[in-house]
Amino acid sequence: MALLRIPNTLRPLAGGAAEIGVAAEDLGAAIRAVAAEHPDLADRIIDEAGRLYGFVNVFVGEAECRTLDGLETLLGPDSVVSVVPAVAGG
């Protein structure tokens, strides 16, 4: 089962969970599985068309998913997926 790590800022949308175990073949399926349980969390990661928002980085292991196969990036049972929303300030 892959592990989805949730940043502090998004944990309230995941029932306070820091990590969620997901049984999915690829990243897109993992996000859809999380959306079924935590739709508000998924709304912060993907848009209505199912595409990743540009201001959210999603890492599979050490690599940002856009440098891999995007939402089609394959996940293994030991995969760790980290969601990293952009931080801006002035």
Secondary structure, 3 states (H helix, E strand, C coil): CEEEECCHHHHHHHCCCCEEEECCCEHHHHHHHHHHHCHHHHHCCECCCCCECCCEEEEECCEEHHHCCHHHCECCCCCEEEEEECCCCC
